[in-house]
């Protein structure tokens, strides 16, 4: 008689045969992009930040000017908080207003000017240095460290020195973070412009 166990053996044998005869699934790579009619294959592990690039200068400097405005406003806001809220006579004598005096305007102007210098440095690094954003972050961070230590070399109350040092650190952090994002955006815009130009030349 035909037994249930024989039926189970046949089912297992058929499943094993199907497994041996099944074709393995092969993942084919995506078609590489065409630039100027030629296929370019970019390895996935390549550090694109290490490649030569021409950034979009208009976007870079527009972002740099906006960052300079932010840096100046951080100084003004910091002085207002120090004098009006915390009652710390920072960057001006106690007889000055909550926004300080002309020295506060000079401080804000220096912060904006330093930001524009940082933008120029970033532009130069993007044009020729390997890993330009990494180098920029290190250079700017070390400069910010010097700016944070500078108040302690002056003859002023300790509270004023500490607050000015913290304010310098905040300005430096804001400039580094904002300009790093601006640089990434300028790089992407520059690559899109280069790709569009190459495609136009290839069609000709």
Order of alpha helices (4+ residues) and beta strands (2+ residues): alpha-beta-beta-alpha-alpha-alpha-alpha
